[in-house]
Amino acid sequence: MNHPYKKYEKTVIWNSVWMAIEDLVENNDLEELTPREYIVGSICEKIAEEKKLND
């Protein structure tokens, strides 16, 4: 899927966030209304921005 977060796809954080969301969805703790790539990408971007601010 095309999305603006491609640069994060091959990162450890992407995989970690993806799997955390997967677990929440499987347990019916979370319902996704947006494609997961956008959810995970947005979270990864926020983490990256926060890391820059704290470096």
PyMOL Python script that loads the backbone (N, CA, C, O; Angstrom):
from pymol import cmd

cmd.read_pdbstr("""\
ATOM      1  N   MET A   1       0.857  -1.182   0.000  1.00  0.00           N
ATOM      2  CA  MET A   1       0.000   0.000   0.000  1.00  0.00           C
ATOM      3  C   MET A   1       0.900   1.242   0.000  1.00  0.00           C
ATOM      4  O   MET A   1       1.915   1.283   0.695  1.00  0.00           O
ATOM      5  N   ASN A   2       0.520   2.232  -0.775  1.00  0.00           N
ATOM      6  CA  ASN A   2       1.236   3.500  -0.786  1.00  0.00           C
ATOM      7  C   ASN A   2       0.774   4.371   0.368  1.00  0.00           C
ATOM      8  O   ASN A   2      -0.422   4.559   0.592  1.00  0.00           O
ATOM      9  N   HIS A   3       1.748   4.896   1.094  1.00  0.00           N
ATOM     10  CA  HIS A   3       1.453   5.780   2.208  1.00  0.00           C
ATOM     11  C   HIS A   3       2.690   6.631   2.469  1.00  0.00           C
ATOM     12  O   HIS A   3       3.776   6.293   1.997  1.00  0.00           O
ATOM     13  N   PRO A   4       2.550   7.714   3.201  1.00  0.00           N
ATOM     14  CA  PRO A   4       3.676   8.635   3.408  1.00  0.00           C
ATOM     15  C   PRO A   4       4.695   8.184   4.460  1.00  0.00           C
ATOM     16  O   PRO A   4       5.599   8.948   4.800  1.00  0.00           O
ATOM     17  N   TYR A   5       4.568   6.984   4.970  1.00  0.00           N
ATOM     18  CA  TYR A   5       5.424   6.531   6.061  1.00  0.00           C
ATOM     19  C   TYR A   5       6.371   5.406   5.649  1.00  0.00           C
ATOM     20  O   TYR A   5       6.869   4.678   6.506  1.00  0.00           O
ATOM     21  N   LYS A   6       6.622   5.257   4.364  1.00  0.00           N
ATOM     22  CA  LYS A   6       7.456   4.168   3.840  1.00  0.00           C
ATOM     23  C   LYS A   6       8.823   4.098   4.513  1.00  0.00           C
ATOM     24  O   LYS A   6       9.355   3.008   4.725  1.00  0.00           O
ATOM     25  N   LYS A   7       9.393   5.249   4.849  1.00  0.00           N
ATOM     26  CA  LYS A   7      10.754   5.261   5.402  1.00  0.00           C
ATOM     27  C   LYS A   7      10.844   4.550   6.754  1.00  0.00           C
ATOM     28  O   LYS A   7      11.941   4.206   7.196  1.00  0.00           O
ATOM     29  N   TYR A   8       9.732   4.332   7.399  1.00  0.00           N
ATOM     30  CA  TYR A   8       9.731   3.653   8.698  1.00  0.00           C
ATOM     31  C   TYR A   8       9.488   2.146   8.588  1.00  0.00           C
ATOM     32  O   TYR A   8       9.701   1.417   9.557  1.00  0.00           O
ATOM     33  N   GLU A   9       9.051   1.679   7.436  1.00  0.00           N
ATOM     34  CA  GLU A   9       8.597   0.292   7.301  1.00  0.00           C
ATOM     35  C   GLU A   9       9.630  -0.760   7.679  1.00  0.00           C
ATOM     36  O   GLU A   9       9.259  -1.816   8.192  1.00  0.00           O
ATOM     37  N   LYS A  10      10.871  -0.516   7.451  1.00  0.00           N
ATOM     38  CA  LYS A  10      11.895  -1.528   7.717  1.00  0.00           C
ATOM     39  C   LYS A  10      12.609  -1.302   9.055  1.00  0.00           C
ATOM     40  O   LYS A  10      13.711  -1.807   9.269  1.00  0.00           O
ATOM     41  N   THR A  11      11.978  -0.547   9.943  1.00  0.00           N
ATOM     42  CA  THR A  11      12.601  -0.263  11.229  1.00  0.00           C
ATOM     43  C   THR A  11      12.073  -1.213  12.313  1.00  0.00           C
ATOM     44  O   THR A  11      11.012  -1.822  12.175  1.00  0.00           O
ATOM     45  N   VAL A  12      12.832  -1.312  13.363  1.00  0.00           N
ATOM     46  CA  VAL A  12      12.431  -2.140  14.503  1.00  0.00           C
ATOM     47  C   VAL A  12      11.172  -1.567  15.142  1.00  0.00           C
ATOM     48  O   VAL A  12      10.275  -2.312  15.535  1.00  0.00           O
ATOM     49  N   ILE A  13      11.108  -0.254  15.242  1.00  0.00           N
ATOM     50  CA  ILE A  13       9.943   0.372  15.884  1.00  0.00           C
ATOM     51  C   ILE A  13       8.672   0.086  15.092  1.00  0.00           C
ATOM     52  O   ILE A  13       7.616  -0.145  15.683  1.00  0.00           O
ATOM     53  N   TRP A  14       8.759   0.099  13.762  1.00  0.00           N
ATOM     54  CA  TRP A  14       7.591  -0.206  12.918  1.00  0.00           C
ATOM     55  C   TRP A  14       7.059  -1.593  13.285  1.00  0.00           C
ATOM     56  O   TRP A  14       5.865  -1.765  13.529  1.00  0.00           O
ATOM     57  N   ASN A  15       7.952  -2.569  13.320  1.00  0.00           N
ATOM     58  CA  ASN A  15       7.541  -3.937  13.617  1.00  0.00           C
ATOM     59  C   ASN A  15       6.947  -4.045  15.019  1.00  0.00           C
ATOM     60  O   ASN A  15       5.947  -4.733  15.221  1.00  0.00           O
ATOM     61  N   SER A  16       7.553  -3.377  15.970  1.00  0.00           N
ATOM     62  CA  SER A  16       7.054  -3.429  17.346  1.00  0.00           C
ATOM     63  C   SER A  16       5.658  -2.824  17.468  1.00  0.00           C
ATOM     64  O   SER A  16       4.773  -3.403  18.098  1.00  0.00           O
ATOM     65  N   VAL A  17       5.475  -1.667  16.865  1.00  0.00           N
ATOM     66  CA  VAL A  17       4.163  -1.006  16.906  1.00  0.00           C
ATOM     67  C   VAL A  17       3.130  -1.853  16.168  1.00  0.00           C
ATOM     68  O   VAL A  17       2.007  -2.028  16.640  1.00  0.00           O
ATOM     69  N   TRP A  18       3.523  -2.379  15.002  1.00  0.00           N
ATOM     70  CA  TRP A  18       2.616  -3.213  14.205  1.00  0.00           C
ATOM     71  C   TRP A  18       2.120  -4.403  15.034  1.00  0.00           C
ATOM     72  O   TRP A  18       0.922  -4.684  15.081  1.00  0.00           O
ATOM     73  N   MET A  19       3.052  -5.090  15.682  1.00  0.00           N
ATOM     74  CA  MET A  19       2.681  -6.265  16.462  1.00  0.00           C
ATOM     75  C   MET A  19       1.844  -5.902  17.684  1.00  0.00           C
ATOM     76  O   MET A  19       0.937  -6.650  18.050  1.00  0.00           O
ATOM     77  N   ALA A  20       2.129  -4.777  18.318  1.00  0.00           N
ATOM     78  CA  ALA A  20       1.325  -4.339  19.463  1.00  0.00           C
ATOM     79  C   ALA A  20      -0.120  -4.090  19.026  1.00  0.00           C
ATOM     80  O   ALA A  20      -1.062  -4.486  19.712  1.00  0.00           O
ATOM     81  N   ILE A  21      -0.279  -3.434  17.888  1.00  0.00           N
ATOM     82  CA  ILE A  21      -1.631  -3.183  17.372  1.00  0.00           C
ATOM     83  C   ILE A  21      -2.296  -4.498  16.988  1.00  0.00           C
ATOM     84  O   ILE A  21      -3.484  -4.697  17.241  1.00  0.00           O
ATOM     85  N   GLU A  22      -1.527  -5.393  16.375  1.00  0.00           N
ATOM     86  CA  GLU A  22      -2.062  -6.708  16.003  1.00  0.00           C
ATOM     87  C   GLU A  22      -2.629  -7.424  17.230  1.00  0.00           C
ATOM     88  O   GLU A  22      -3.727  -7.978  17.175  1.00  0.00           O
ATOM     89  N   ASP A  23      -1.888  -7.413  18.325  1.00  0.00           N
ATOM     90  CA  ASP A  23      -2.354  -8.050  19.556  1.00  0.00           C
ATOM     91  C   ASP A  23      -3.643  -7.408  20.069  1.00  0.00           C
ATOM     92  O   ASP A  23      -4.575  -8.106  20.468  1.00  0.00           O
ATOM     93  N   LEU A  24      -3.689  -6.087  20.056  1.00  0.00           N
ATOM     94  CA  LEU A  24      -4.888  -5.378  20.526  1.00  0.00           C
ATOM     95  C   LEU A  24      -6.107  -5.695  19.666  1.00  0.00           C
ATOM     96  O   LEU A  24      -7.210  -5.869  20.185  1.00  0.00           O
ATOM     97  N   VAL A  25      -5.911  -5.768  18.365  1.00  0.00           N
ATOM     98  CA  VAL A  25      -7.017  -6.084  17.451  1.00  0.00           C
ATOM     99  C   VAL A  25      -7.485  -7.521  17.680  1.00  0.00           C
ATOM    100  O   VAL A  25      -8.685  -7.783  17.760  1.00  0.00           O
ATOM    101  N   GLU A  26      -6.539  -8.439  17.784  1.00  0.00           N
ATOM    102  CA  GLU A  26      -6.895  -9.849  17.991  1.00  0.00           C
ATOM    103  C   GLU A  26      -7.650 -10.065  19.303  1.00  0.00           C
ATOM    104  O   GLU A  26      -8.503 -10.949  19.388  1.00  0.00           O
ATOM    105  N   ASN A  27      -7.343  -9.267  20.318  1.00  0.00           N
ATOM    106  CA  ASN A  27      -8.016  -9.384  21.624  1.00  0.00           C
ATOM    107  C   ASN A  27      -9.299  -8.568  21.688  1.00  0.00           C
ATOM    108  O   ASN A  27      -9.944  -8.499  22.735  1.00  0.00           O
ATOM    109  N   ASN A  28      -9.669  -7.952  20.571  1.00  0.00           N
ATOM    110  CA  ASN A  28     -10.850  -7.093  20.498  1.00  0.00           C
ATOM    111  C   ASN A  28     -10.768  -5.895  21.444  1.00  0.00           C
ATOM    112  O   ASN A  28     -11.784  -5.396  21.926  1.00  0.00           O
ATOM    113  N   ASP A  29      -9.536  -5.444  21.699  1.00  0.00           N
ATOM    114  CA  ASP A  29      -9.336  -4.250  22.518  1.00  0.00           C
ATOM    115  C   ASP A  29      -9.260  -2.994  21.656  1.00  0.00           C
ATOM    116  O   ASP A  29      -9.318  -1.875  22.165  1.00  0.00           O
ATOM    117  N   LEU A  30      -9.130  -3.192  20.349  1.00  0.00           N
ATOM    118  CA  LEU A  30      -8.978  -2.075  19.427  1.00  0.00           C
ATOM    119  C   LEU A  30      -9.648  -2.412  18.111  1.00  0.00           C
ATOM    120  O   LEU A  30      -9.504  -3.522  17.598  1.00  0.00           O
ATOM    121  N   GLU A  31     -10.379  -1.457  17.566  1.00  0.00           N
ATOM    122  CA  GLU A  31     -10.986  -1.603  16.252  1.00  0.00           C
ATOM    123  C   GLU A  31     -10.331  -0.579  15.326  1.00  0.00           C
ATOM    124  O   GLU A  31     -10.347   0.621  15.600  1.00  0.00           O
ATOM    125  N   GLU A  32      -9.763  -1.064  14.240  1.00  0.00           N
ATOM    126  CA  GLU A  32      -9.091  -0.178  13.295  1.00  0.00           C
ATOM    127  C   GLU A  32     -10.090   0.386  12.287  1.00  0.00           C
ATOM    128  O   GLU A  32     -10.802  -0.359  11.614  1.00  0.00           O
ATOM    129  N   LEU A  33     -10.127   1.697  12.195  1.00  0.00           N
ATOM    130  CA  LEU A  33     -10.981   2.362  11.220  1.00  0.00           C
ATOM    131  C   LEU A  33     -10.148   2.995  10.102  1.00  0.00           C
ATOM    132  O   LEU A  33     -10.683   3.485   9.107  1.00  0.00           O
ATOM    133  N   THR A  34      -8.842   2.970  10.291  1.00  0.00           N
ATOM    134  CA  THR A  34      -7.876   3.529   9.352  1.00  0.00           C
ATOM    135  C   THR A  34      -6.923   2.406   8.975  1.00  0.00           C
ATOM    136  O   THR A  34      -6.627   1.555   9.814  1.00  0.00           O
ATOM    137  N   PRO A  35      -6.434   2.377   7.737  1.00  0.00           N
ATOM    138  CA  PRO A  35      -5.463   1.332   7.387  1.00  0.00           C
ATOM    139  C   PRO A  35      -4.278   1.323   8.356  1.00  0.00           C
ATOM    140  O   PRO A  35      -3.768   2.376   8.741  1.00  0.00           O
ATOM    141  N   ARG A  36      -3.857   0.141   8.735  1.00  0.00           N
ATOM    142  CA  ARG A  36      -2.826   0.002   9.758  1.00  0.00           C
ATOM    143  C   ARG A  36      -1.528   0.721   9.386  1.00  0.00           C
ATOM    144  O   ARG A  36      -0.844   1.241  10.267  1.00  0.00           O
ATOM    145  N   GLU A  37      -1.181   0.759   8.108  1.00  0.00           N
ATOM    146  CA  GLU A  37       0.041   1.447   7.699  1.00  0.00           C
ATOM    147  C   GLU A  37       0.031   2.905   8.142  1.00  0.00           C
ATOM    148  O   GLU A  37       1.069   3.448   8.523  1.00  0.00           O
ATOM    149  N   TYR A  38      -1.117   3.527   8.095  1.00  0.00           N
ATOM    150  CA  TYR A  38      -1.231   4.930   8.506  1.00  0.00           C
ATOM    151  C   TYR A  38      -1.163   5.068  10.029  1.00  0.00           C
ATOM    152  O   TYR A  38      -0.579   6.019  10.548  1.00  0.00           O
ATOM    153  N   ILE A  39      -1.750   4.134  10.722  1.00  0.00           N
ATOM    154  CA  ILE A  39      -1.717   4.162  12.186  1.00  0.00           C
ATOM    155  C   ILE A  39      -0.280   3.968  12.673  1.00  0.00           C
ATOM    156  O   ILE A  39       0.233   4.761  13.462  1.00  0.00           O
ATOM    157  N   VAL A  40       0.352   2.912  12.192  1.00  0.00           N
ATOM    158  CA  VAL A  40       1.717   2.596  12.617  1.00  0.00           C
ATOM    159  C   VAL A  40       2.678   3.696  12.190  1.00  0.00           C
ATOM    160  O   VAL A  40       3.535   4.112  12.970  1.00  0.00           O
ATOM    161  N   GLY A  41       2.542   4.167  10.963  1.00  0.00           N
ATOM    162  CA  GLY A  41       3.412   5.226  10.463  1.00  0.00           C
ATOM    163  C   GLY A  41       3.308   6.496  11.280  1.00  0.00           C
ATOM    164  O   GLY A  41       4.318   7.134  11.575  1.00  0.00           O
ATOM    165  N   SER A  42       2.106   6.862  11.642  1.00  0.00           N
ATOM    166  CA  SER A  42       1.901   8.062  12.442  1.00  0.00           C
ATOM    167  C   SER A  42       2.564   7.931  13.811  1.00  0.00           C
ATOM    168  O   SER A  42       3.194   8.871  14.295  1.00  0.00           O
ATOM    169  N   ILE A  43       2.419   6.771  14.427  1.00  0.00           N
ATOM    170  CA  ILE A  43       3.046   6.537  15.729  1.00  0.00           C
ATOM    171  C   ILE A  43       4.567   6.561  15.590  1.00  0.00           C
ATOM    172  O   ILE A  43       5.249   7.162  16.419  1.00  0.00           O
ATOM    173  N   CYS A  44       5.100   5.923  14.565  1.00  0.00           N
ATOM    174  CA  CYS A  44       6.549   5.916  14.342  1.00  0.00           C
ATOM    175  C   CYS A  44       7.073   7.332  14.124  1.00  0.00           C
ATOM    176  O   CYS A  44       8.133   7.694  14.637  1.00  0.00           O
ATOM    177  N   GLU A  45       6.341   8.115  13.376  1.00  0.00           N
ATOM    178  CA  GLU A  45       6.751   9.496  13.115  1.00  0.00           C
ATOM    179  C   GLU A  45       6.794  10.303  14.410  1.00  0.00           C
ATOM    180  O   GLU A  45       7.731  11.070  14.635  1.00  0.00           O
ATOM    181  N   LYS A  46       5.801  10.135  15.244  1.00  0.00           N
ATOM    182  CA  LYS A  46       5.763  10.845  16.532  1.00  0.00           C
ATOM    183  C   LYS A  46       6.941  10.433  17.412  1.00  0.00           C
ATOM    184  O   LYS A  46       7.558  11.278  18.060  1.00  0.00           O
ATOM    185  N   ILE A  47       7.256   9.136  17.438  1.00  0.00           N
ATOM    186  CA  ILE A  47       8.379   8.651  18.221  1.00  0.00           C
ATOM    187  C   ILE A  47       9.679   9.245  17.681  1.00  0.00           C
ATOM    188  O   ILE A  47      10.529   9.677  18.459  1.00  0.00           O
ATOM    189  N   ALA A  48       9.840   9.271  16.372  1.00  0.00           N
ATOM    190  CA  ALA A  48      11.050   9.820  15.761  1.00  0.00           C
ATOM    191  C   ALA A  48      11.194  11.308  16.076  1.00  0.00           C
ATOM    192  O   ALA A  48      12.297  11.769  16.370  1.00  0.00           O
ATOM    193  N   GLU A  49      10.108  12.056  16.020  1.00  0.00           N
ATOM    194  CA  GLU A  49      10.140  13.487  16.351  1.00  0.00           C
ATOM    195  C   GLU A  49      10.531  13.691  17.816  1.00  0.00           C
ATOM    196  O   GLU A  49      11.328  14.572  18.137  1.00  0.00           O
ATOM    197  N   GLU A  50       9.975  12.886  18.680  1.00  0.00           N
ATOM    198  CA  GLU A  50      10.263  12.994  20.109  1.00  0.00           C
ATOM    199  C   GLU A  50      11.734  12.664  20.379  1.00  0.00           C
ATOM    200  O   GLU A  50      12.386  13.311  21.199  1.00  0.00           O
ATOM    201  N   LYS A  51      12.241  11.653  19.681  1.00  0.00           N
ATOM    202  CA  LYS A  51      13.641  11.274  19.842  1.00  0.00           C
ATOM    203  C   LYS A  51      14.555  12.423  19.412  1.00  0.00           C
ATOM    204  O   LYS A  51      15.551  12.701  20.081  1.00  0.00           O
ATOM    205  N   LYS A  52      14.230  13.086  18.313  1.00  0.00           N
ATOM    206  CA  LYS A  52      15.027  14.239  17.856  1.00  0.00           C
ATOM    207  C   LYS A  52      15.042  15.336  18.891  1.00  0.00           C
ATOM    208  O   LYS A  52      16.080  15.955  19.123  1.00  0.00           O
ATOM    209  N   LEU A  53      13.911  15.589  19.516  1.00  0.00           N
ATOM    210  CA  LEU A  53      13.818  16.643  20.522  1.00  0.00           C
ATOM    211  C   LEU A  53      14.637  16.325  21.770  1.00  0.00           C
ATOM    212  O   LEU A  53      15.127  17.229  22.448  1.00  0.00           O
ATOM    213  N   ASN A  54      14.781  15.038  22.067  1.00  0.00           N
ATOM    214  CA  ASN A  54      15.484  14.622  23.278  1.00  0.00           C
ATOM    215  C   ASN A  54      16.955  14.312  23.069  1.00  0.00           C
ATOM    216  O   ASN A  54      17.677  14.059  24.034  1.00  0.00           O
ATOM    217  N   ASP A  55      17.408  14.327  21.824  1.00  0.00           N
ATOM    218  CA  ASP A  55      18.837  14.055  21.551  1.00  0.00           C
ATOM    219  C   ASP A  55      19.687  15.279  21.787  1.00  0.00           C
ATOM    220  O   ASP A  55      20.904  15.229  21.607  1.00  0.00           O
TER     221      ASP A  55
END
""", "prot")
cmd.dss("prot")
cmd.show_as("cartoon", "prot")
cmd.util.cbc("prot")
cmd.orient("prot")
